[in-house]
Amino acid sequence: MTIHADKPRLDPATLRDLTRNGEGPRLLDVRTPGEFRTAHIPGSYNVPLDTLREHRTELLHHLDEDVILICRSGARAAQAEQALAEAGLPNLRVLDGGVTAWETAGGPLTRGPERWDLERQVRLIAGSIVVVTGIAGLFLPGLHLIGTAVGAGLTVAALTNTCAMGMLLAKLPYNRGPRTDLDTVVAALRGSS
């Protein structure tokens, strides 16, 4: 079930106009802290999707204005939109195409240390498993079926717009970056009021 399916997504040019004077809607970036630290839209707050889902009712008290949800491409932001809408927050929009579209449109980014984003990590791991088991399957019959299982998992990930491998990779220390818990998120949101 998708909430706000009829609500148009926000394009990067419109977001740029809304934030040009330093005011405008609250920007919540739902990527992992590691991804956020690598590059984010200036003025955005990092509220990782897992934290948002788990503490959405507590966060509602700090999100009484228009909220723009941001991720890498828009998929996780859409999941955050659904979670917050189900909790009762009405003024939600998703940045269409996420940080990727924002950067392509020439939007400014605050940059930190470079690291691979989750999608690229998933492609590396999945591709490596398929190649290794495919080649090893020439010598050990049946081993190639592991690659088939990975392919099936990627198909399910595309159909459900979720990714178990990505969720597992997000939990690695490399991807977590600095700890982002509810108290940290709330303190940041209060500081901007």
VEXNU-296410 format. One line per field, with one value per residue (C-alpha): residue number from 1; residue in three letters; chain; x, y, z. Coordinates in nm, 4 decimals, decimal comma. Layout:
N
num	c(NUM  ...)
residu	c(ALA  ...)
chaine	c(A  ...)
xx	c(X  ...)
yy	c(Y  ...)
zz	c(Z  ...)
This chain:
193
num	c(1  2  3  4  5  6  7  8  9  10  11  12  13  14  15  16  17  18  19  20  21  22  23  24  25  26  27  28  29  30  31  32  33  34  35  36  37  38  39  40  41  42  43  44  45  46  47  48  49  50  51  52  53  54  55  56  57  58  59  60  61  62  63  64  65  66  67  68  69  70  71  72  73  74  75  76  77  78  79  80  81  82  83  84  85  86  87  88  89  90  91  92  93  94  95  96  97  98  99  100  101  102  103  104  105  106  107  108  109  110  111  112  113  114  115  116  117  118  119  120  121  122  123  124  125  126  127  128  129  130  131  132  133  134  135  136  137  138  139  140  141  142  143  144  145  146  147  148  149  150  151  152  153  154  155  156  157  158  159  160  161  162  163  164  165  166  167  168  169  170  171  172  173  174  175  176  177  178  179  180  181  182  183  184  185  186  187  188  189  190  191  192  193)
residu	c(MET  THR  ILE  HIS  ALA  ASP  LYS  PRO  ARG  LEU  ASP  PRO  ALA  THR  LEU  ARG  ASP  LEU  THR  ARG  ASN  GLY  GLU  GLY  PRO  ARG  LEU  LEU  ASP  VAL  ARG  THR  PRO  GLY  GLU  PHE  ARG  THR  ALA  HIS  ILE  PRO  GLY  SER  TYR  ASN  VAL  PRO  LEU  ASP  THR  LEU  ARG  GLU  HIS  ARG  THR  GLU  LEU  LEU  HIS  HIS  LEU  ASP  GLU  ASP  VAL  ILE  LEU  ILE  CYS  ARG  SER  GLY  ALA  ARG  ALA  ALA  GLN  ALA  GLU  GLN  ALA  LEU  ALA  GLU  ALA  GLY  LEU  PRO  ASN  LEU  ARG  VAL  LEU  ASP  GLY  GLY  VAL  THR  ALA  TRP  GLU  THR  ALA  GLY  GLY  PRO  LEU  THR  ARG  GLY  PRO  GLU  ARG  TRP  ASP  LEU  GLU  ARG  GLN  VAL  ARG  LEU  ILE  ALA  GLY  SER  ILE  VAL  VAL  VAL  THR  GLY  ILE  ALA  GLY  LEU  PHE  LEU  PRO  GLY  LEU  HIS  LEU  ILE  GLY  THR  ALA  VAL  GLY  ALA  GLY  LEU  THR  VAL  ALA  ALA  LEU  THR  ASN  THR  CYS  ALA  MET  GLY  MET  LEU  LEU  ALA  LYS  LEU  PRO  TYR  ASN  ARG  GLY  PRO  ARG  THR  ASP  LEU  ASP  THR  VAL  VAL  ALA  ALA  LEU  ARG  GLY  SER  SER)
chaine	c(A  A  A  A  A  A  A  A  A  A  A  A  A  A  A  A  A  A  A  A  A  A  A  A  A  A  A  A  A  A  A  A  A  A  A  A  A  A  A  A  A  A  A  A  A  A  A  A  A  A  A  A  A  A  A  A  A  A  A  A  A  A  A  A  A  A  A  A  A  A  A  A  A  A  A  A  A  A  A  A  A  A  A  A  A  A  A  A  A  A  A  A  A  A  A  A  A  A  A  A  A  A  A  A  A  A  A  A  A  A  A  A  A  A  A  A  A  A  A  A  A  A  A  A  A  A  A  A  A  A  A  A  A  A  A  A  A  A  A  A  A  A  A  A  A  A  A  A  A  A  A  A  A  A  A  A  A  A  A  A  A  A  A  A  A  A  A  A  A  A  A  A  A  A  A  A  A  A  A  A  A  A  A  A  A  A  A  A  A  A  A  A  A)
xx	c(0,0000  0,1456  0,0368  0,0324  0,0638  -0,1214  0,1143  0,3761  0,7383  0,9536  1,2101  1,5598  1,4979  1,1903  1,3767  1,6596  1,4112  1,2489  1,5834  1,7574  1,7191  1,8276  1,4744  1,2076  1,1033  1,2869  1,5116  1,5429  1,8038  1,7133  2,0349  2,2866  2,5110  2,8062  2,6313  2,5161  2,8671  3,0052  2,7740  2,4506  2,2405  2,3391  2,0878  1,9585  1,9329  2,0321  1,7516  1,8408  1,5423  1,5687  1,5716  1,2818  1,0706  1,1419  1,0866  0,8430  0,5905  0,8614  0,9875  0,6399  0,6719  0,9726  0,8379  0,5404  0,6354  0,6773  0,9205  1,1191  1,2519  1,5791  1,7860  2,0175  1,7551  1,4135  1,3287  1,4168  1,2651  0,9366  0,9474  1,0081  0,7170  0,4870  0,6049  0,5610  0,2271  0,0959  0,2044  0,0029  0,2446  0,0664  0,3179  0,5561  0,7253  1,0034  1,2903  1,2521  1,5758  1,7301  2,0827  2,1827  1,9318  2,0171  2,3861  2,3133  2,1012  2,3970  2,2740  2,5388  2,6547  2,8439  3,1147  3,3023  3,5294  3,4527  3,3009  3,1008  2,7246  2,5170  2,3908  2,7459  2,8446  2,5458  2,6453  3,0037  2,9039  2,6246  2,8363  3,1335  2,9216  2,7725  3,1134  3,2926  3,0158  2,9685  3,3347  3,3635  3,0465  3,2468  3,4497  3,1913  2,8545  2,5642  2,7691  2,6387  2,2979  2,4272  2,4580  2,1064  1,9822  2,1560  1,9901  1,6521  1,7196  1,7992  1,4780  1,2763  1,4629  1,3593  0,9968  0,9551  1,1796  1,3743  1,7131  1,8099  2,1749  2,1730  2,0150  2,2841  2,5636  2,4199  2,4882  2,8629  3,0815  3,2085  2,8554  2,7269  2,9580  2,8997  2,6221  2,2837  2,0362  1,7064  1,8621  2,1151  1,8442  1,6081  1,8883  1,9720  1,6068  1,5537  1,8656  1,7203  1,3899)
yy	c(0,0000  0,3369  0,6517  0,9776  0,7962  1,0881  1,3465  1,4540  1,4122  1,7166  1,7740  1,9075  2,2479  2,3111  2,2060  2,4395  2,7271  2,6381  2,6340  2,9203  3,1743  2,9297  2,8726  2,6436  2,2888  2,0586  1,8173  1,4663  1,2405  0,8784  0,7168  0,5551  0,7888  0,6742  0,7666  1,0975  1,1803  1,1152  1,3682  1,5396  1,8393  2,1365  2,1956  1,8388  1,6244  1,2604  1,0395  0,6868  0,4893  0,2294  0,5018  0,6801  0,3659  0,2659  0,6111  0,7783  0,8700  1,0417  1,2250  1,3606  1,6147  1,7656  1,7579  1,9938  2,1722  2,0682  1,7791  1,6728  1,3158  1,2388  0,9273  0,8207  0,7592  0,8042  0,4442  0,4641  0,8130  0,6690  0,4047  0,6815  0,8783  0,5820  0,5242  0,8897  0,9219  0,6138  0,7796  1,0904  1,3427  1,5002  1,7437  1,5022  1,5026  1,2919  1,4371  1,2644  1,0884  1,1697  1,2979  1,1501  1,3689  1,6690  1,6399  1,5819  1,9000  2,0952  2,1197  2,1835  1,9023  1,9012  1,6394  1,4234  1,1216  0,9179  0,5726  0,3456  0,3804  0,0751  0,0087  -0,0126  -0,2448  -0,4718  -0,4877  -0,5799  -0,8533  -0,9994  -0,9903  -1,1475  -1,4298  -1,5014  -1,4989  -1,7091  -1,9704  -1,9772  -2,0558  -2,2908  -2,4635  -2,5897  -2,7999  -2,8617  -2,9369  -2,7599  -2,4753  -2,2440  -2,2612  -2,0175  -1,7577  -1,8455  -1,7827  -1,4436  -1,3581  -1,4588  -1,2389  -0,9420  -1,0014  -1,0012  -0,6868  -0,5099  -0,6242  -0,5312  -0,2230  -0,3616  -0,5250  -0,7730  -0,7634  -0,3823  -0,3913  -0,6327  -0,4249  -0,1107  -0,2700  -0,3038  -0,0534  0,0864  0,1931  0,2995  0,5938  0,8011  0,6721  0,8276  0,7455  0,9089  1,1514  1,2729  1,3173  1,5019  1,7308  1,8245  1,8870  2,1003  2,2998  2,4085  2,5358)
zz	c(0,0000  -0,1004  0,0730  -0,1266  -0,4606  -0,6233  -0,4730  -0,7274  -0,6389  -0,6050  -0,8797  -0,8028  -0,9664  -0,7511  -0,4356  -0,5257  -0,5583  -0,2243  -0,0413  -0,2232  0,0601  0,3326  0,4526  0,3192  0,4015  0,6368  0,4443  0,5898  0,4329  0,5146  0,3912  0,6241  0,8248  0,6135  0,2886  0,4356  0,5501  0,2006  0,0323  0,1292  0,0379  0,2553  0,5343  0,5364  0,8487  0,8600  0,9899  0,8729  0,7460  1,0243  1,2914  1,1237  1,1054  1,4637  1,6160  1,3762  1,6451  1,8535  1,5442  1,4587  1,7413  1,5643  1,2084  1,2092  0,8887  0,5263  0,4990  0,1940  0,2125  0,0388  -0,0327  -0,3105  -0,5791  -0,4169  -0,3185  0,0524  0,0728  -0,0599  0,2155  0,4717  0,3256  0,3734  0,7323  0,8325  0,6525  0,8345  1,1614  1,0719  0,9176  0,6197  0,4648  0,2960  -0,0410  -0,1921  -0,3932  -0,7285  -0,8160  -0,4770  -0,4263  -0,7629  -0,9518  -0,7320  -0,8176  -1,1887  -1,1893  -1,0501  -0,6918  -0,4263  -0,1997  0,1262  0,0797  0,3261  0,2850  -0,0272  0,0111  -0,2142  -0,1898  -0,0982  -0,4485  -0,5814  -0,2949  -0,3694  -0,7377  -0,6417  -0,3943  -0,6097  -0,9257  -0,7488  -0,6101  -0,9532  -1,1281  -0,8658  -0,8335  -1,2101  -1,2717  -0,9725  -1,0955  -1,3938  -1,1505  -0,8773  -1,0376  -0,8710  -0,7244  -0,9968  -0,8271  -0,5638  -0,8399  -0,9509  -0,5953  -0,5911  -0,9222  -0,7788  -0,4749  -0,6981  -0,8904  -0,5673  -0,4581  -0,7784  -0,7562  -0,3892  -0,3983  -0,1018  -0,0854  0,1836  0,0762  0,0936  0,4398  0,5582  0,4054  0,5708  0,9105  0,8459  1,0358  0,7044  0,6106  0,9494  0,9891  1,3009  1,5257  1,4590  1,7339  1,8235  2,0751  1,8180  1,5530  1,7891  1,9129  1,5530  1,4656  1,7800  1,7065  1,3730  1,5152)
